[in-house]
């Protein structure tokens, strides 16, 4: 129904407008008696073989929603009815900020891709925390945290620490995002020295809490093997619980979309199918060079059950959807979970 009926209508709207229409309607539908049960029957697939324990947390299935779709933790209860095993909110910054001027989200349908330069638009950490306190679902929630645009890199750690303080009681794990290409100079924080300092300060605050949360780092797909090896050393040194691989890419190679259209969209991170192969390579490299000791959440170009299986086979413990969810619709979550359960059943016999 989504691909034949809803998607053609939604794709006539501006991407950001379409996003709001979808989620506002999801919220309305949930208020209709019996609708939550119907949504679950359509999109949720529960099977004990799908359960995973990763960095000390028990996930009901390994398919999550990547950060960026529910920036302000507005729709966690709605998303829980769509079969996700976990949802990552954010990127959240300490203070509210509008993000970059619109238009800032573009579709490349020929590539099943998106280009975004949202720029961490969000209502701030306090607003997200207040919403999470009111939520009803018990689904695992990750908090993806960043710095405000006007915070200089030298003071970035204070922003991440402030987010940890605000969200600590209401999220199950944290992801430090220094890999978005849409906040000026943010990616400079991926360099060895600033990254170690940043992670040490965040981890220090986290470990001082009564119940420390798993702390993960989200990395760019544009890092070299040398940089990836460095990330593994830093992860060990700062006691990270895992990595999220990968964020969007600044690359534009091998696209089917007309170059003029791509150029018109301008700067921003590219996500979706063109990222699939590179994200898998990064996961495989990290898994192999850490001897599988560091859990990886695999994200980038997952648009089918086979894509998800590829990420898991490369060494990911969990996967996340974003662009594939936009192009394929909510049934994608169920298709992936059913295929993974069938695969488990098949290998068991």
N, C-alpha and C positions, 0 to 999 in steps of 0.2 A: 504493500500500500504506500509506504513512504516513497519509494523510488518512482512509482508510476504516477502517484497522485500529488503528494505533498511537496516532494523535492522540486518538480518543475515550477510550482507556484512560488515556493520560497526563493528559488534561484532567480526569480524576476525582481525580487526585492534587493536592495543594497545589502551586502553581507551582514553588516552590523545590525541593521534593522531586522533582518530575517532571524538573527540570533535572539533578539528580544521577543519577537513574535512567538517563536518556538517555546521559549522558557516561560513567558507569561501565560501561554495556553496550557502548558504542562501544569502550572500552578493552579489555574482555574479548574482543570479537569480533576485534579486531586481533591477538590472541594465537593465534587459531585459524589453523592453516596454510591458506594459500590465500584467506583472508578479505580481506586487503588488496587482492589482485588483483580479487576479486569486487566489493568496494566501489568500486574505481576504475572497473570496467567499468559499474557501475550509475550512478555519480554524476559521474564525471570526464569532461570534454569538452575535448580539446586541439585547438587549431587555430592555426597561426602568425598568422592574421589578427587574433587576439585579443590578441596581444602589445602591450604599451604601454610606452613609456619615459616615466616621470614623475619629476620632481625627481631625475634622474640614476640612477634605479633601473629595472631591467627586470622588469616584471610579466608573468607568462605569460598572465594574463587580467585584466580590470579589475574582477572581482567579489570583494570581500573580506568578511570577517566583522568587524563593528564591535566595539569594546571593550565589555566587560560580560559576554560569554558565557564567555570563558576568562580570568578575572581573574588566575589564578596561573600561567599558561602550562603548564597540566597536560595539555592535549589537542592541542598543535600538530601532532603526528604524525598523530593520528586525523583532525583537520580537513583535513590535507593530502590525505587519500584521498577527501574529499568534493568535490573540484573547485575549491576556492577559489584565487584568484590570490594572496591574502595574508591574513594574520590579524593583527588588532590585539589585543594582550593588555592586561590591566589593566581598570580603572584601578589602577595600582600606587602604593603610598605607601612612604616610606622604612622605617617600622616597621610590623609586622603590626597589624591592628586588626579587631575583630569586626563593625564596621558597625552599622547601626541594629537595634533589637529586631525579631524576627519576630512576626507576618507582615509582610513588607515588599515583596512582589511579588504583583500582582493582575492577573487576566485580565478583559478586557472583550470577550467573544467577539462580541457584536453589532457591535462596532466594529473587530474584528480588532486590538485594542490591548492594551497592558500599562500598568500604573502601577507604578513601582518607586521605593522609597526605600531602596535597599540601603545607601548610605552608605559607599562605597569599602571594603567588606569584602574583605580580602585578606591574604595571608601575608607581605607585605613584599617590598621590592625584592630582597633577597639570595636569598630562596627562589625567586623567579621567574627570576633570573639563573642560579641553579644548575640549574634545570630546562632552560632554554634551551641551556645548555652541553652537555647530554646528548642533545638532540634529534637525530633522524636526517634529517628532511626538510630540503630546502634552500629551502623556501618563504619568501617575504619576510615578515618579522615587524615589526610596528610596536609601539612601547612607549608606551602611554597612561599619563601620569604625573600624580599629584595630590599634595596635601598631607595630612598626618595631621589628623584632626579637632581634636586638642588643640593644634595649632600655630597661634599667632595669625597673622593675615594679614600683620602687619609682618615676620614671620619666614618667610613662605611660600616665598620664593625659595630659601632654604637647603634646604627639603624637595625642591623640584623639582631643584635642583642635585645633591642626594644621589642622587636616582633616576637622573639622567643618568650619574653616576659608576658606579653599580651595574650599569646595564644597557647602557652604551655599546658594549661589545664584542659583545653578543649580540642586539641589535636592529638593524634596517636604517634605521628612522626613528623620531622621537619625536613625540608629540602632547601638548601642554600642555593639560590639562583644567582650565579655570577656570569651566566652564559647567554643571556638575552642580548641580541644585537641592537635592541631598540632603546636602550638607555645609554646616553653618551658616555664613552670610556668605561662602561661597566666591565666589558670583557678583559680590560687590563688587570682586573682583580683575579683573573685566572693564572697570571704569572706567579711563579713559585713563591717568592718572598711575601708579596701582599696576600696571597691565598693562605699561606701557613698562618700568618698573623691573624687574619680574619677568622679562619676556622678555629684557631686556638681560643680566641676570645669568646666566640659563640659557644664552643664546646665547654669552656670553663663555666659559663653561666648555666648552660644546660645541665652539666654534671652536679652543679651546686643545688639543683632543685630536688625536692623530696623524691620525685619519680622521674629521672631523666628520660627523655625521649630518644628513640633512634634518630641520629642525625645523618642526612645524606647530602650529597653534592650533585647538582645537575650540570652536566658538561656539554660543550658544543661539539657538533660533529666535525667541525673544521680544525680540530687539533691534530698535530702530527703524531706519529707513533712515539717519538721521543717525549712529546708533551704528555701523552697518555701514560707512559711509564712513570713520568714525574708525578702525575695525578695519583697513581697507585702508591707511590712512596709517601706522598702527602696524606693520603687517606689513612695509611698505617700510623703515621706520626701523630695525626690529630684524632685518632680513634674513631674514624667515621664508621657508621654501621652499613653503609652501602653507597651506590652511585646510581644516578638516573642518566641513562644514555639513550637518546640525545635530545638536545634542544633543537631549534630550527637552524637552518644553514644560511649563510650569506651567499653561498654559491648559486649559480644559475645555469649550470652546465646541463646539456642534453635534454632541454625542455621541448615539448611538442608545440607549445603555445607560440604564436608569432612573436619574434623578438620585440617588435614595436609595442605590443600589448604588455609584455614583461617590463619593458623600459618605462612605459606609462605608469605602471603600478609603483615603480620607484623602489626606494630602499626598504629593507625589512627582512624578516626571517621567512624563509621558504619552508613549508611543511607539506606532508602528504607523500604520495607515491614516489616522487623523485628522490626522497630521502631514505627510502626503505633499505637499499643496498648498503649505503654508507653507515647508517645506524647499526645495521647487523654486523658490519665489519668491526665497528668500534666495540660492540658488545663482545664479539668473539675475541678480540685482542685483549680486552680487560679481563675477561674470564680466564683466558689461557695464562696470562702473565701474573694473575693473582692466584693461580692454581685453584680457582673456583672458591677461594676463601671469602671473597667479598660479594655479597648479594647485589644484583644489578636489576633495576627496573628498566625494561626495554621499551623504548618509545620512538616512533618515527616510521611513517608509511605503512601502518598496519590497517589494511582494508579488507582482509579476509581471514578465515581460520588458518589458512596455509601461511599467511604472513606472520600470524601470532606464533604458530608452531616453529617457524624459522627462527624467530627471536629467542624462543625458549630453548631450542636445540643449540643455538649459538652460546647459550650460557645465562640467559636472563632467568630470574626466579619469578618475576611478575612482568606483566606488560600493561601499557596504557594506550588508550585511543584518544585522538583529537580530530584530526582532519578526516580520517576514515569514518568517524562517527557522523560528521557533517555530510559526507557524500553517500554513505551507505545506510544511515539511519539507525534507530535503536535496536533493530533486529540483529545487528552485527554482534552485539555482546552475547546474545543467546547462541548464535551460530558458532562462535569461537568456543564457548563453554561446552556445547554439545560435542563438538569435534574433539576437544581435549579429553572429555570423559570417555568418548568412544575409543580414542587412541589408548588411554589408560587401560580400558577394559580389554582391548585387543592385545596389548603387551602382557597383560596379566594371564591371558589364556594361551 
